Amino acid sequence: MTDAAESPGTLWIVATPIGSLGDLAPRAAELLRTVELILAEDTRRARALLAHLGVAARGRLQSLHEHNEEARVAATVAALAAGRSAALVSDAGTPVLSDPGFPLVRAVRAAGLPVASLPGASAFTAALAASGQPPLPAVLCGFLPARAGPRRQRIAELGRWPWTLVVLLSPHRLRRELEDLAAALGGARPATLLAEISKRHERAASATLAELAAGPEAAAPRGEYVLVVGPAAAPAERAAAVGGDEMRRAYDAALAAGLDRRAALRAAASELGLSRRAAYDLLAAAGDD
């Protein structure tokens, strides 16, 4: 018989359905039936999935969330070192990416123990593939901070990347998050808002960020959202696409909102995704005195 120290258990990263339970891979279902330990952020959701599979949860299912992660990591590493196998699952999709688990994976790797990923559903890749926005290069951004200040700072950081952005949005803050994205990235930037991916009421809308922020989905959010923001156009392309009349409309609207001329120019440039120099040139060409 092989000693457990010579045959440590494997930590399996198991993707779970983001919508239809039928999306669970057969190999994932078999693994969940056989592993000795299952770690989940929300054990209630995990129990429902295991019940669907006819898998007993008692004695194997444990919680892993931000409040107990440190203690759970040490216990799990010890269990793996003793030869027990474990599966890490999230509420939906691929664990670790926007869910607890990264410290565990890092600790297991640091201990020289095996980690294996069992691929499957991912909201990131599903949305990116179906969005109609250029798929590569793309930046996977996760959720935005809940508070306005940190959220706007994060979006400003994302604005440095000219590539496609994939962002998870909260239904509770959908309009505010879309408005902040439009303000920082440019209201004219193209995007696709996808809701309830792989579920019965799956839907999607492609428009500009400004249009999505003012649209019906933002007015009455329902379900889980992924936003795929198309890559930023080059400055010359953006200026050519906007035109003087649109620049004048945005500038006049900012003035009507009570901004002074300089602040109105900045606001209009941001809305249309232009530099202030390009915005000024367009305004001058449109006949601003």
C-alpha positions in Angstrom: 0.0 0.0 0.0 1.3 3.5 -0.9 1.9 5.9 2.0 -0.4 8.9 2.0 2.6 11.2 2.2 3.8 9.8 -1.1 0.3 10.1 -2.7 -1.2 13.4 -1.6 -4.7 14.3 -2.5 -5.5 16.7 -5.3 -7.4 20.0 -5.0 -9.8 20.1 -7.9 -11.1 23.5 -9.2 -14.6 22.5 -10.4 -16.7 24.8 -12.6 -20.4 24.7 -11.8 -23.4 25.9 -14.0 -24.1 29.6 -14.4 -27.6 28.9 -15.5 -29.0 25.5 -16.6 -28.0 22.6 -14.4 -27.6 20.7 -17.6 -24.4 22.7 -18.3 -22.5 20.7 -15.6 -19.9 18.5 -17.2 -20.3 14.8 -16.7 -16.7 14.6 -15.4 -17.5 17.3 -12.9 -20.6 15.4 -11.7 -18.5 12.2 -11.3 -15.8 14.0 -9.4 -18.3 15.6 -6.9 -19.5 12.1 -6.2 -16.1 10.8 -5.3 -14.1 13.5 -3.6 -13.8 13.4 0.2 -14.1 17.1 0.7 -16.2 19.8 -1.1 -15.5 23.5 -0.4 -18.2 26.1 -1.3 -18.8 29.8 -0.7 -22.5 29.2 -0.2 -23.2 25.7 1.1 -27.0 26.1 0.5 -26.4 26.5 -3.3 -23.9 23.6 -3.2 -26.4 21.4 -1.4 -29.0 22.1 -4.1 -26.5 21.1 -6.8 -25.4 18.0 -5.0 -29.1 17.1 -4.4 -29.7 17.4 -8.1 -26.8 15.0 -8.7 -28.0 12.6 -6.0 -24.8 13.2 -4.0 -24.7 13.1 -0.2 -23.3 16.3 1.3 -23.1 15.3 4.9 -19.6 15.0 6.3 -18.0 16.3 3.1 -19.4 19.8 2.4 -17.7 22.7 4.1 -18.0 26.5 3.7 -15.1 28.6 2.3 -15.7 32.3 2.4 -13.9 35.6 3.2 -14.6 35.2 7.0 -13.2 31.7 7.4 -10.8 31.4 4.5 -7.6 31.7 6.5 -8.5 28.9 8.9 -10.0 26.7 6.2 -6.9 27.0 4.0 -4.6 25.5 6.7 -7.1 22.6 7.4 -7.5 21.8 3.7 -3.8 21.8 3.0 -3.4 19.3 5.9 -6.2 17.2 4.6 -4.6 17.1 1.1 -1.2 16.3 2.5 -2.8 13.3 4.3 -4.1 12.0 1.0 -7.7 13.3 1.0 -9.0 14.7 -2.3 -11.0 18.0 -2.3 -13.1 20.0 -4.8 -13.5 23.7 -4.7 -16.8 25.0 -6.2 -18.3 28.5 -6.5 -21.9 29.6 -6.5 -21.9 29.6 -10.3 -19.1 29.3 -12.9 -15.4 28.8 -12.5 -14.1 29.2 -8.9 -11.3 31.6 -7.8 -11.9 34.2 -10.6 -14.5 36.3 -8.8 -15.0 34.1 -5.8 -13.0 33.0 -2.7 -10.3 30.4 -3.3 -7.2 32.1 -4.5 -5.4 32.0 -1.1 -6.2 28.3 -1.0 -4.9 27.5 -4.4 -1.7 29.5 -3.7 -1.2 27.8 -0.4 -1.7 24.3 -1.9 0.8 25.1 -4.7 3.3 26.5 -2.1 3.0 23.2 -0.2 4.0 21.3 -3.3 0.6 19.6 -3.5 -1.3 19.0 -6.8 -4.0 21.4 -8.1 -6.1 20.5 -11.1 -8.8 22.5 -12.9 -11.8 20.8 -14.3 -13.1 23.2 -16.9 -16.7 24.2 -17.5 -19.0 27.1 -17.3 -17.6 30.7 -17.0 -19.6 33.9 -17.3 -16.5 35.6 -18.6 -15.9 33.4 -21.6 -19.6 32.9 -22.3 -20.3 36.6 -22.4 -17.2 37.4 -24.4 -18.0 34.8 -27.0 -21.6 35.9 -27.4 -21.2 39.7 -27.1 -20.2 40.6 -30.7 -17.4 42.7 -29.4 -13.8 41.9 -30.5 -12.8 39.0 -28.3 -9.0 39.4 -28.1 -7.1 41.0 -26.4 -9.5 41.3 -23.5 -9.3 42.1 -19.8 -11.4 40.2 -17.3 -12.3 42.8 -14.7 -14.6 41.0 -12.2 -17.0 43.0 -10.0 -16.6 46.8 -9.5 -16.4 48.1 -5.9 -19.8 48.9 -4.3 -18.8 52.3 -3.0 -18.8 55.2 -5.5 -15.3 56.5 -4.8 -13.4 53.2 -5.1 -15.6 52.2 -8.0 -14.7 55.3 -10.0 -11.1 54.9 -9.2 -11.2 51.3 -10.5 -12.9 52.3 -13.7 -10.3 55.0 -14.2 -7.6 52.3 -13.9 -9.5 50.2 -16.5 -9.6 53.2 -18.8 -5.8 52.8 -19.3 -6.5 49.6 -21.2 -7.6 50.1 -24.8 -8.8 46.5 -25.2 -12.1 44.8 -24.7 -13.2 44.8 -21.0 -15.4 42.1 -19.4 -17.1 43.4 -16.2 -19.5 41.8 -13.8 -22.2 44.3 -12.8 -24.5 44.2 -9.7 -28.2 44.4 -10.4 -28.6 46.6 -7.3 -26.2 49.2 -8.8 -26.7 48.6 -12.5 -27.6 52.1 -13.6 -25.0 53.8 -11.4 -22.2 51.4 -12.5 -23.2 51.9 -16.2 -23.2 55.7 -15.7 -19.8 55.7 -14.1 -18.4 53.5 -16.9 -19.8 55.8 -19.5 -18.4 58.9 -17.8 -14.9 57.5 -17.5 -14.6 55.3 -20.6 -16.6 57.5 -23.0 -20.4 57.4 -23.5 -19.9 56.6 -27.2 -17.8 53.4 -26.5 -19.6 50.3 -27.8 -20.7 47.6 -25.4 -23.0 44.6 -24.9 -24.9 44.0 -21.7 -25.8 40.4 -21.2 -28.3 39.2 -18.6 -29.1 35.7 -17.1 -26.6 33.8 -19.3 -27.7 30.2 -19.8 -31.0 30.8 -18.0 -34.6 30.8 -19.3 -34.8 34.6 -19.6 -31.3 35.2 -21.2 -31.1 38.4 -23.1 -28.6 40.9 -24.4 -28.4 44.5 -25.7 -25.7 46.1 -27.8 -25.4 49.9 -27.8 -23.1 52.6 -26.5 -22.3 52.9 -22.8 -24.4 56.0 -22.6 -27.4 54.4 -24.3 -27.1 51.3 -22.0 -27.0 53.6 -18.9 -30.2 55.3 -20.0 -31.9 52.2 -21.4 -34.7 50.0 -20.1 -32.5 47.3 -18.6 -30.8 49.8 -16.3 -34.2 51.2 -15.3 -35.6 47.8 -14.2 -32.7 45.4 -13.5 -33.5 41.7 -13.3 -31.0 39.0 -12.7 -27.2 38.7 -13.1 -25.3 40.9 -15.6 -22.1 40.8 -17.5 -20.9 43.8 -19.5 -18.5 43.4 -22.4 -17.1 46.8 -23.4 -15.6 47.0 -26.9 -12.1 48.3 -27.4 -11.4 52.1 -27.4 -11.2 53.7 -30.8 -8.0 55.6 -31.6 -8.3 59.3 -30.9 -8.4 60.3 -34.6 -11.1 57.6 -35.2 -13.2 58.8 -32.3 -13.0 62.4 -33.4 -14.0 61.5 -37.0 -16.9 59.3 -35.8 -18.3 62.0 -33.5 -18.5 65.1 -35.7 -19.1 68.7 -34.7 -22.9 68.5 -34.3 -22.7 65.8 -31.7 -20.0 67.6 -29.9 -22.1 70.8 -29.9 -25.1 68.8 -28.5 -23.0 67.3 -25.6 -21.4 70.7 -24.9 -24.6 72.6 -24.8 -26.2 69.9 -22.6 -23.3 70.3 -20.1 -23.7 74.1 -20.1 -27.5 73.7 -19.5 -26.7 71.5 -16.5 -24.9 74.4 -14.9 -21.3 73.7 -15.7 -18.9 76.5 -16.7 -17.4 76.5 -20.2 -14.2 74.6 -19.2 -16.0 72.0 -17.1 -18.6 71.6 -19.9 -15.9 70.9 -22.4 -14.4 68.3 -20.1 -17.7 66.7 -19.5 -18.6 66.6 -23.2 -15.2 65.2 -24.1 -15.6 62.4 -21.5 -19.1 61.5 -22.7 -17.9 61.2 -26.3 -14.6 59.5 -25.5 -12.5 62.3 -26.8 -9.4 64.1 -25.6 -10.1 67.7 -24.6 -8.0 68.9 -27.6 -10.0 66.9 -30.0 -13.2 68.1 -28.3 -12.1 71.7 -28.6 -11.2 71.4 -32.2 -14.6 69.8 -33.0 -16.4 72.6 -31.1 -14.5 75.3 -32.9 -15.3 73.7 -36.2 -19.0 73.7 -35.2 -18.9 77.4 -34.7 -18.2 77.9 -31.0 -17.2 81.5 -30.3 
